[in-house]
Amino acid sequence: MTSRVILAVTLLTLSTATDVAAQPASDDVVRFKIQAGGRDQLKLAMPLPIGDGGAALALQTVVGNDLALSGFFKILDPKAFLANLAAEGLTIHAQDWKNVGAEGVIKARATPYGNEIKIELKLYEVSKGDTPVLEREYKGSQVKVRQFAHAWAGEVVKYFTGEDSFFTTKMAFSAGTAKLRRDVYVMDWDGANVFPLTRSSQNVLPNWSPSGGEIVFTSYLAGKPDLYVTPVGGGKPKSISGRPGLNIGAAYSPDGSKIAVTLSQDGNSEIYLLSRDGAILKRLTNNPFIDTSPSWSPDGSRIAFVSDRLGSPQIFVMNADGSNQRRLSTRGNYNQTPAWCPRSDLHLVAFTARDEKFSYDIFVINVDTGELTRVTEGRGSNQKPTWAPNGRAIAYESTRGGIWISTADGRTERQIFKGNAATPAWGPASK
């Protein structure tokens, strides 16, 4: 098999024979959208900060994007503001904000401070009047403005919800850079500060270690799909599995001690457990069909995976020792790329499903009840979901171009990376 054919198998996960299967019956198609639970989104206003123009615009853009994609807030259109912003300064006149429906207001000022910049930020709850409920001040170089904005947005989320945000996390992905060449990249979760981890060959399917210090991926550096690990901070990739056939789809266990991976060394794609240095600890699946795409539950007790053992690719779940293998997805005839939600209290798996129009969309299934929810619909084909560490958002590749992020309830969606990109993998929460 040539490297190009193997790469196609790697990226598609399962054989293309399934693509020409009969169109699913209409009653097999999930048509409902995910519904938001709890209260409505809190209506939040953030006027353009006072002061330094470049820093002010960056603050407003980054904070607004962060909070919109947190799932908790609706960011109000500045065109609707009635307040006299010049007269207010860093304060608010509460009634003017009540009149436009704002429940919270963020005011900010960016002031040159020698060779650095000083950022002042205040959060008001309109119902509590003109006394800020949260205040922060940051000082540093201009290049840290985005970092300050992410930190502040995280403080706002923490104030209203008690939850940590994902605003300081990173994401890895694979992108084509030349003919027969793909590289692994890392960027901030919102698409900023992109940098390459590899600079040669075909490198695909990156995944993070729980510490965030390493990325495991498949590379054709030696002319065949071998498994490599590389430090996120840079360094030479290290081969940890160069067995015959495929070495793909690696996923670290939550404690970082093991790696689940698909190997085809015996002529068929099966899921194995490896040690961190690549030694085989156990074979988890053993049948004549294709088993691939392992994804760990957050407590490390179970693994979701894809198998076509029933005639078409479906999502299955097994114990981490390979026992108790059972089918999880029951609708549709093409379901793949499972991603277990990292929140231990939710018991959710996101995956890619093909609908009756042969488009691919992101769905979420409850592991305990089998309840299905739909995250994307009617906006191109969307595949390979990956969860934010707090379970509040899902990123995926899209035929619309690049990488997109949606809140887990499907309400808010943004493109975060344009161009040629595939198989995003969201990194762990910052330590």
C-alpha positions in Angstrom: 0.0 0.0 0.0 1.4 3.4 -0.9 1.9 6.2 1.6 -0.8 8.2 -0.1 -3.4 5.4 0.2 -2.4 4.8 3.8 -2.8 8.5 4.5 -6.3 8.4 3.1 -7.2 5.4 5.3 -5.7 7.3 8.3 -7.8 10.4 7.7 -11.0 8.7 6.8 -10.6 6.3 9.7 -12.7 3.5 8.1 -12.8 2.0 4.6 -14.6 4.0 1.9 -16.8 1.0 1.2 -19.2 2.3 3.8 -19.6 5.6 1.9 -21.5 3.8 -0.9 -23.9 2.1 1.5 -27.6 2.6 1.0 -29.0 5.9 2.0 -30.3 5.7 5.6 -34.1 5.6 6.1 -35.6 8.9 7.2 -36.5 7.5 10.6 -32.9 6.8 11.3 -31.9 10.5 11.0 -31.6 12.6 14.0 -33.3 15.9 13.3 -33.5 17.8 16.5 -31.1 20.5 17.7 -29.4 20.5 21.1 -31.4 22.5 23.6 -29.9 24.9 26.2 -30.6 24.0 29.8 -31.1 26.3 32.8 -31.5 30.1 32.5 -31.2 32.1 29.3 -27.8 33.6 28.5 -26.9 36.6 30.5 -27.0 39.8 28.4 -23.6 41.5 28.6 -22.4 44.8 27.1 -18.8 45.8 26.5 -18.2 49.2 24.9 -14.9 49.9 23.2 -12.4 50.5 26.0 -11.0 53.9 26.6 -7.5 54.8 25.5 -4.9 53.2 23.3 -6.7 52.3 20.0 -5.0 49.0 19.1 -5.1 47.6 22.6 -8.7 48.8 23.1 -9.9 47.0 20.0 -8.0 43.9 20.9 -9.5 43.9 24.4 -13.0 44.3 23.1 -12.6 41.7 20.4 -10.9 39.0 22.5 -13.1 39.4 25.6 -16.3 39.5 23.5 -15.3 36.4 21.6 -14.3 34.5 24.7 -17.5 35.3 26.6 -19.8 34.6 23.6 -18.2 31.1 23.2 -18.3 30.3 26.9 -22.0 29.4 26.5 -23.1 31.7 29.3 -23.4 35.1 27.7 -25.1 37.0 24.9 -22.9 39.9 23.9 -25.0 42.9 23.0 -24.5 44.9 19.8 -22.7 48.2 20.6 -24.9 50.0 18.0 -27.8 49.6 20.5 -26.1 51.3 23.4 -27.9 54.4 24.7 -25.4 55.5 27.5 -23.2 58.6 27.1 -20.0 56.6 27.1 -17.7 59.7 27.2 -19.4 61.0 30.3 -19.5 57.6 32.0 -15.8 56.8 31.6 -15.1 53.7 33.6 -18.4 54.1 35.6 -22.0 53.3 34.4 -25.4 55.0 34.6 -27.4 51.9 35.4 -30.7 53.0 34.0 -29.2 53.6 30.5 -28.0 50.0 30.4 -31.3 48.6 31.8 -33.0 50.3 28.9 -31.1 48.3 26.4 -31.6 45.0 28.3 -28.0 44.7 29.6 -27.6 42.7 32.8 -23.9 43.2 33.0 -21.5 45.8 31.7 -17.7 45.6 31.2 -15.7 48.9 31.2 -12.0 49.1 30.4 -9.2 51.5 29.8 -5.8 51.0 28.1 -3.1 53.5 29.1 0.5 53.6 28.0 2.8 53.0 31.0 6.3 53.8 30.0 7.3 51.1 27.5 4.4 49.0 28.6 0.6 49.3 28.9 -1.8 49.4 31.8 -5.2 47.7 31.4 -8.0 48.6 33.9 -11.2 46.5 33.8 -14.4 46.7 35.7 -17.5 44.5 35.7 -20.9 45.9 36.7 -24.1 44.0 37.5 -26.7 46.5 36.3 -29.2 45.5 39.0 -26.6 46.4 41.6 -26.1 50.0 40.4 -22.8 51.8 39.7 -20.5 49.9 42.0 -18.3 47.4 40.2 -18.6 43.8 41.4 -15.2 42.8 39.9 -12.1 44.9 39.2 -8.7 43.9 37.8 -5.6 45.8 36.6 -2.9 44.3 34.4 0.5 45.8 33.4 2.9 44.5 30.8 4.1 44.8 27.2 1.7 45.3 24.3 2.2 41.7 23.2 0.5 40.6 26.4 -2.8 42.4 25.7 -4.5 39.2 24.4 -3.2 37.3 27.4 -4.7 40.0 29.7 -8.0 39.8 27.8 -8.2 36.0 28.2 -7.4 36.3 31.9 -10.1 38.9 32.5 -12.7 37.0 30.5 -11.9 33.9 32.7 -12.5 36.0 35.8 -15.9 37.1 34.5 -16.9 33.5 33.8 -15.7 32.5 37.3 -17.6 35.3 38.9 -20.9 34.4 37.4 -20.6 30.7 37.3 -18.0 29.5 39.7 -16.5 27.5 36.8 -13.0 27.7 35.2 -12.9 28.9 31.6 -11.0 27.4 28.6 -9.6 30.8 27.5 -5.9 30.1 28.2 -5.9 26.7 26.5 -4.4 25.6 23.2 -5.3 23.5 20.2 -3.4 21.2 17.9 -4.3 20.4 14.3 -2.9 19.0 11.1 -2.6 21.1 7.9 -1.3 20.6 4.4 1.7 22.7 3.6 3.0 21.2 0.3 2.4 18.3 -2.0 2.4 15.1 0.1 3.2 17.2 3.1 1.2 17.9 6.3 2.4 19.4 9.5 1.2 19.5 13.0 0.5 23.0 14.4 -0.4 24.4 17.8 -2.3 27.6 18.4 -4.2 29.4 21.1 -7.8 28.1 21.3 -9.1 31.1 19.4 -6.7 30.8 16.5 -4.0 33.2 17.6 -0.3 32.5 17.8 -0.1 29.6 15.4 3.3 27.8 15.3 4.4 24.5 13.7 5.6 21.4 15.6 6.7 19.5 12.6 8.5 20.6 9.4 8.7 17.6 7.1 6.8 14.5 5.8 3.1 13.8 6.5 2.0 14.3 10.1 -1.6 13.7 11.1 -4.0 13.0 14.0 -2.3 14.9 16.8 -3.4 14.4 20.4 -2.3 15.9 23.8 -0.8 14.4 26.8 -2.8 15.2 30.0 -0.1 17.5 31.2 -0.1 19.5 28.0 3.6 19.0 27.6 3.6 16.5 24.7 1.7 15.7 21.6 1.4 12.2 20.1 0.8 11.9 16.4 1.2 9.7 13.3 4.0 10.5 10.9 5.3 9.1 7.6 8.8 10.4 8.5 10.1 6.8 7.9 7.9 6.2 4.9 5.1 4.5 6.8 2.5 5.5 9.4 4.4 5.3 12.7 3.6 6.8 16.1 5.7 9.7 17.4 5.7 12.0 20.4 7.1 15.5 20.5 7.4 18.2 23.2 5.0 21.1 22.7 7.8 23.5 23.4 9.8 22.1 20.5 12.3 19.3 20.0 12.9 16.3 17.8 10.0 13.9 17.5 10.6 10.5 19.1 9.2 7.3 17.5 7.3 5.1 20.0 5.6 2.6 17.7 6.8 1.6 14.2 5.0 -1.7 13.9 4.0 -3.0 10.4 0.9 -1.4 9.1 -1.0 1.4 10.8 0.0 3.1 14.0 -2.7 5.7 14.3 -5.4 7.5 16.4 -3.4 7.6 19.6 -5.0 8.8 22.8 -3.4 9.2 26.3 -5.2 7.8 29.3 -6.3 10.6 31.7 -3.5 9.8 34.1 -0.9 9.8 31.3 0.4 6.4 32.0 -1.0 4.6 28.9 -1.8 5.2 25.3 -4.7 3.7 23.4 -4.0 3.3 19.7 -5.1 1.5 16.5 -2.5 -1.0 15.2 -2.8 -3.2 12.1 0.3 -5.3 12.7 -1.8 -8.5 12.5 -3.4 -7.5 9.2 -6.5 -5.9 10.7 -7.1 -2.6 12.6 -7.5 -3.3 16.3 -7.2 -1.2 19.5 -4.2 -1.8 21.8 -2.9 -0.3 25.0 0.7 0.9 24.9 2.9 2.1 27.7 4.3 5.7 27.3 7.4 4.3 25.6 5.3 2.3 23.1 5.5 -1.2 24.6 2.3 -3.2 24.1 0.4 -3.7 27.4 -2.7 -5.3 26.1 -4.8 -5.9 23.0 -8.3 -4.6 23.7 -10.3 -5.7 20.5 -10.0 -8.9 18.5 -12.3 -9.5 15.6 -12.2 -9.5 11.8 -13.6 -6.0 11.5 -12.1 -2.5 11.8 -11.8 -1.1 15.3 -10.3 2.4 15.6 -10.5 5.9 17.1 -10.2 5.3 20.9 -11.3 8.0 23.3 -11.0 7.7 27.1 -13.6 8.6 29.6 -12.4 11.3 32.0 -12.0 8.8 34.9 -10.0 6.4 32.7 -12.4 3.5 33.3 -13.9 3.3 29.8 -13.0 3.8 26.1 -15.3 4.9 23.3 -14.3 3.7 19.8 -15.5 3.0 16.3 -16.2 -0.4 14.8 -17.9 -1.7 11.6 -18.5 -5.1 13.1 -22.2 -4.7 12.6 -21.9 -3.7 8.9 -21.4 0.0 9.2 -19.2 2.2 11.4 -20.8 2.8 14.8 -19.7 4.2 18.2 -19.0 1.5 20.8 -17.9 1.7 24.4 -15.8 -0.8 26.4 -14.1 -1.0 29.7 -10.5 0.1 29.7 -9.4 -3.5 29.9 -11.4 -4.4 26.7 -14.3 -6.1 28.5 -18.0 -5.3 28.1 -17.9 -4.0 24.5 -21.3 -2.6 23.6 -22.8 -0.5 20.8 -23.5 3.1 21.8 -24.9 4.8 18.7 -28.1 3.3 17.3 -29.3 5.7 14.6 -27.8 6.3 11.2 -25.4 4.0 9.3 -22.2 6.1 9.5 -21.0 7.3 12.9 -17.3 7.9 13.7 -14.6 10.0 15.5 -15.9 9.8 19.1 -14.6 12.3 21.6 -15.5 11.7 25.3 -16.4 14.9 27.2 -13.7 15.7 29.8 -16.3 16.6 32.4 -16.8 13.6 34.6 -20.3 14.6 35.6 -21.8 14.8 32.1 -21.1 11.3 30.6 -21.3 12.6 27.0 -19.5 11.5 23.8 -19.4 13.8 20.8 -19.1 12.2 17.4 -19.5 12.7 13.6 -22.6 11.3 12.0 -23.8 11.3 8.3 -27.3 12.4 7.7 -29.7 11.6 4.9 -28.2 14.2 2.6 -24.8 12.6 3.0 -23.6 15.6 5.0 -21.6 15.1 8.2 -22.5 16.9 11.4 -21.6 16.9 15.1 -23.8 15.0 17.5 -23.6 14.3 21.2 -24.8 11.1 22.9 -25.4 10.4 26.6 -23.5 7.3 27.4 -26.0 6.3 30.1 -29.3 7.0 28.4 -28.5 7.0 24.7 -30.2 10.4 24.3 -28.9 12.2 21.2 -28.5 15.9 20.6 -27.4 17.7 17.5 -24.8 20.5 17.6 -24.4 21.4 13.9 -26.9 21.4 11.1 -27.2 22.9 7.6 -23.8 24.6 7.5 -21.6 22.4 5.4 -20.1 19.2 6.6 -18.5 19.2 10.1 -16.3 16.4 11.5 -13.8 15.3 14.1 -15.2 17.0 17.3 -13.0 17.8 20.2 -14.1 19.2 23.6 -13.0 22.2 25.5 -11.6 21.0 28.9 -14.6 22.3 30.8 -17.1 20.7 28.4 -18.7 24.0 27.4 -17.6 24.1 23.7 -16.7 21.8 20.9 -14.3 22.4 18.0 -14.3 20.6 14.7 -13.1 20.8 11.1 -15.6 22.0 8.5 -15.9 22.0 4.7 -16.6 25.7 5.1 -12.8 26.0 5.7 -10.6 25.5 8.6 -11.6 24.9 12.2 -14.8 26.1 13.9 -16.0 26.2 17.5 -19.5 26.0 18.8 -20.9 26.3 22.2 -22.0 22.8 23.3 -25.6 23.9 23.1 -25.2 24.8 19.4 -26.3 28.4 19.9 -23.0 30.2 19.1 -20.5 29.3 16.4 -17.2 30.9 15.2 -14.5 30.1 12.7 -11.2 30.3 14.6 -8.8 29.1 11.9 -9.2 29.7 8.1 -7.7 27.6 5.4 -6.5 24.0 5.2 -6.8 22.4 8.6 -8.0 19.0 9.9 -8.4 16.9 13.0 -8.3 19.5 15.7 -7.4 18.4 19.2 -8.2 20.7 22.2 -5.4 20.8 24.8 -6.0 20.3 28.5 -6.7 23.1 31.0 -3.7 25.2 31.8 -1.8 24.1 34.9 
